Amino acid sequence: MNRLWMLMIVVAYPLIALAQTGSPGSSGNPPPYQPAVPAPSTMNQYGGYGGYSGGGTVAGSAMNGMASVISAKGNYNLSTSAAAINMTQAQRNSIENDNLAVNTYFQMRATNRAARAAERGPSPTMEQLVRIAKEGAPRPLGANQLNPVDGQLNWPSALQQDSFASQRSEVDQLFATRARYGGLDYSGQMKVRSTVDAMFNQLKAKIAQIAPQDYTVCRSFLQSVSYAATKTEME
């Protein structure tokens, strides 16, 4: 019985002493003992060994150095991988920019062509082109303008002025030859054309002195003369 009581006292005494110390951090009582543990490794998640911070021993220092080497290797690999990814992305952006520039260029060309086509309106048909060509060609000289037998030309009154006398005489001789032989050779055709061009330039110089209707008649007549001799329209 006495032994049982002694055992109970031995067990209860430390519990009573612990209860008398009070709560941690309370006034007059020191904080509970905290064991000294090595600082956790500062290595990141890319390859460090947690818990090996040196510890002041040769083995700990060796493990810490190994962890640093592995961490540096991991950081190098990570940086190299990031640089490769950045380079690939830069190349991709360059290709996309080039494609965008090319597509934009051709889209602008297509837009400009469409705008010009809209301004021009629908293209003329073949029938319209033929009609325009016929309307633009000089009219043949009529019977009241050219005597087909002797080649005598009936000049408009404005071209019968003395200032045109020498050119009229030269053309009349060439058309007389044309009527006699049924046509002119290349040299004769070029003489008619050059003479008519000179008369037309002289006519334009007198435009202020000639009535608009007379100017139109003379211009049309000269075109027909050049066309009859050379079968080409005067420029």
C-alpha positions as CSV (number, residue, x, y, z in Angstrom):
1,M,0.0,0.0,0.0
2,N,2.8,2.4,0.9
3,R,4.6,1.6,-2.3
4,L,1.4,2.4,-4.3
5,W,1.1,5.8,-2.7
6,M,4.8,6.5,-3.3
7,L,4.4,5.7,-7.0
8,M,1.4,8.0,-7.3
9,I,3.3,10.9,-5.6
10,V,6.3,10.4,-8.0
11,V,4.0,10.6,-11.0
12,A,1.9,13.5,-9.8
13,Y,4.7,15.7,-8.7
14,P,6.0,16.7,-12.1
15,L,2.4,17.4,-13.3
16,I,1.9,19.7,-10.3
17,A,5.2,21.5,-11.0
18,L,4.4,21.9,-14.7
19,A,1.0,23.4,-13.8
20,Q,2.6,25.9,-11.6
21,T,4.9,27.3,-14.4
22,G,1.9,29.1,-16.1
23,S,1.2,29.6,-19.8
24,P,4.0,30.4,-22.2
25,G,4.8,34.1,-22.4
26,S,2.9,35.0,-19.2
27,S,4.3,37.6,-16.9
28,G,7.2,36.3,-14.7
29,N,7.5,33.0,-16.5
30,P,10.2,32.4,-19.2
31,P,9.1,30.9,-22.6
32,P,9.5,27.2,-23.0
33,Y,12.7,25.8,-24.3
34,Q,13.1,25.8,-28.1
35,P,15.5,23.3,-29.5
36,A,18.2,24.6,-32.0
37,V,17.6,23.2,-35.4
38,P,19.6,23.9,-38.7
39,A,18.1,26.7,-40.8
40,P,16.1,25.3,-43.7
41,S,17.9,25.3,-47.1
42,T,17.3,28.4,-49.1
43,M,17.5,26.4,-52.3
44,N,14.5,26.9,-54.6
45,Q,12.4,24.3,-56.2
46,Y,14.8,23.8,-59.2
47,G,17.1,21.3,-57.7
48,G,18.2,22.2,-54.2
49,Y,18.6,19.8,-51.2
50,G,16.4,21.0,-48.3
51,G,17.9,20.6,-44.8
52,Y,21.6,20.7,-45.8
53,S,22.7,24.2,-44.9
54,G,26.2,23.4,-43.9
55,G,25.8,22.5,-40.2
56,G,29.4,23.4,-39.5
57,T,30.7,20.0,-40.5
58,V,32.8,18.8,-43.4
59,A,30.0,16.6,-44.6
60,G,27.4,19.3,-44.3
61,S,29.6,21.8,-46.2
62,A,30.2,19.2,-48.9
63,M,26.5,18.6,-49.2
64,N,25.8,22.4,-49.3
65,G,28.4,22.9,-52.0
66,M,26.9,20.0,-54.0
67,A,23.4,21.5,-53.6
68,S,24.7,24.9,-54.8
69,V,26.3,23.3,-57.9
70,I,23.1,21.5,-58.7
71,S,21.1,24.6,-58.1
72,A,23.4,26.7,-60.4
73,K,23.2,24.0,-63.1
74,G,19.4,24.0,-62.8
75,N,19.3,27.8,-63.0
76,Y,21.6,27.7,-66.1
77,N,19.4,25.2,-67.8
78,L,16.3,27.2,-66.9
79,S,17.8,30.4,-68.3
80,T,19.0,28.6,-71.4
81,S,15.5,27.1,-71.9
82,A,13.8,30.5,-71.3
83,A,16.3,32.1,-73.8
84,A,15.5,29.4,-76.4
85,I,11.7,30.0,-75.9
86,N,12.1,33.7,-76.2
87,M,14.2,33.3,-79.4
88,T,11.6,31.0,-80.9
89,Q,8.8,33.4,-80.0
90,A,10.7,36.3,-81.5
91,Q,11.2,34.4,-84.7
92,R,7.5,33.5,-84.8
93,N,6.5,37.1,-84.2
94,S,8.9,38.2,-87.0
95,I,7.3,35.7,-89.4
96,E,3.8,36.8,-88.5
97,N,4.8,40.4,-89.0
98,D,6.2,39.6,-92.4
99,N,3.1,37.7,-93.4
100,L,0.9,40.6,-92.1
101,A,3.0,43.1,-94.2
102,V,2.7,41.0,-97.4
103,N,-1.0,40.4,-96.9
104,T,-1.6,44.1,-96.2
105,Y,0.3,45.1,-99.3
106,F,-1.7,42.8,-101.6
107,Q,-5.0,43.8,-99.9
108,M,-4.2,47.5,-100.5
109,R,-3.4,46.7,-104.2
110,A,-6.7,44.8,-104.6
111,T,-8.5,47.7,-102.9
112,N,-6.9,50.2,-105.2
113,R,-7.7,48.2,-108.3
114,A,-11.3,47.8,-107.2
115,A,-11.5,51.6,-106.6
116,R,-10.1,52.4,-110.0
117,A,-12.4,49.9,-111.7
118,A,-15.4,51.5,-109.9
119,E,-14.3,55.0,-111.1
120,R,-13.9,53.8,-114.7
121,G,-17.2,52.1,-114.7
122,P,-18.0,48.9,-116.8
123,S,-15.6,48.1,-119.6
124,P,-16.9,48.8,-123.1
125,T,-18.1,45.9,-125.2
126,M,-16.6,45.0,-128.5
127,E,-19.5,46.6,-130.4
128,Q,-19.0,49.8,-128.5
129,L,-15.2,49.8,-129.3
130,V,-15.9,49.3,-133.0
131,R,-18.4,52.1,-133.0
132,I,-16.1,54.5,-131.1
133,A,-13.3,53.6,-133.6
134,K,-15.5,54.4,-136.6
135,E,-16.7,57.6,-135.0
136,G,-13.1,58.7,-134.2
137,A,-11.8,58.0,-137.7
138,P,-11.6,60.9,-140.1
139,R,-14.4,61.1,-142.6
140,P,-13.6,60.5,-146.2
141,L,-13.5,63.5,-148.5
142,G,-16.9,64.0,-150.2
143,A,-17.5,64.6,-153.9
144,N,-17.9,68.3,-153.1
145,Q,-14.5,68.3,-151.5
146,L,-12.4,66.2,-153.9
147,N,-12.8,65.6,-157.6
148,P,-12.0,61.9,-158.0
149,V,-11.1,62.4,-161.7
150,D,-8.4,65.1,-161.6
151,G,-7.8,65.1,-157.8
152,Q,-8.7,68.8,-157.5
153,L,-9.4,69.8,-153.8
154,N,-12.1,72.3,-152.8
155,W,-10.4,74.0,-149.9
156,P,-12.5,75.7,-147.1
157,S,-12.5,79.5,-147.3
158,A,-10.3,79.9,-144.2
159,L,-7.6,77.8,-145.8
160,Q,-7.8,79.8,-149.1
161,Q,-5.9,82.7,-147.5
162,D,-2.6,83.7,-149.1
163,S,-0.7,82.5,-146.0
164,F,-1.6,78.9,-147.0
165,A,-0.9,79.3,-150.8
166,S,2.4,77.4,-150.9
167,Q,1.1,74.4,-148.9
168,R,-2.2,74.3,-151.0
169,S,-0.2,74.2,-154.2
170,E,2.0,71.3,-153.0
171,V,-0.9,69.2,-151.8
172,D,-2.9,69.9,-155.0
173,Q,0.1,68.6,-157.1
174,L,0.4,65.5,-155.0
175,F,-3.4,64.8,-155.2
176,A,-3.3,65.3,-159.0
177,T,-0.5,62.6,-159.1
178,R,-2.7,60.4,-156.8
179,A,-5.7,60.7,-159.2
180,R,-3.4,60.0,-162.3
181,Y,-1.8,56.9,-160.9
182,G,-4.5,55.7,-158.5
183,G,-2.4,56.4,-155.4
184,L,0.8,57.8,-154.0
185,D,4.0,56.1,-153.1
186,Y,5.4,56.2,-149.5
187,S,7.4,59.4,-150.2
188,G,4.3,61.2,-151.6
189,Q,2.2,60.1,-148.7
190,M,4.8,61.5,-146.2
191,K,4.9,64.8,-148.2
192,V,1.1,65.1,-147.9
193,R,1.2,64.4,-144.2
194,S,4.0,66.8,-143.4
195,T,2.4,69.6,-145.4
196,V,-1.0,69.1,-143.9
197,D,0.7,69.1,-140.4
198,A,2.3,72.4,-141.2
199,M,-1.0,73.8,-142.3
200,F,-2.7,72.6,-139.2
201,N,-0.1,74.2,-136.9
202,Q,-0.5,77.5,-138.8
203,L,-4.2,77.2,-138.4
204,K,-3.9,76.8,-134.7
205,A,-1.7,79.9,-134.6
206,K,-4.6,81.8,-136.2
207,I,-7.3,80.4,-133.9
208,A,-8.0,83.8,-132.4
209,Q,-8.7,85.2,-135.9
210,I,-10.9,82.4,-137.1
211,A,-14.5,81.8,-136.2
212,P,-15.0,78.6,-134.1
213,Q,-17.2,77.0,-136.7
214,D,-14.7,77.7,-139.5
215,Y,-11.9,76.4,-137.4
216,T,-13.7,73.1,-136.9
217,V,-14.5,72.8,-140.6
218,C,-10.8,73.4,-141.6
219,R,-9.5,71.0,-139.0
220,S,-11.9,68.2,-140.2
221,F,-10.9,68.9,-143.8
222,L,-7.2,68.6,-143.1
223,Q,-7.7,65.4,-141.2
224,S,-9.6,64.0,-144.2
225,V,-7.0,65.1,-146.7
226,S,-4.2,63.4,-144.6
227,Y,-6.3,60.3,-144.2
228,A,-7.1,60.1,-148.0
229,A,-3.4,60.3,-148.9
230,T,-2.0,58.0,-146.2
231,K,-5.0,56.1,-144.8
232,T,-3.8,57.2,-141.3
233,E,-5.3,59.8,-138.9
234,M,-3.4,63.0,-138.4
235,E,-1.9,63.2,-134.9
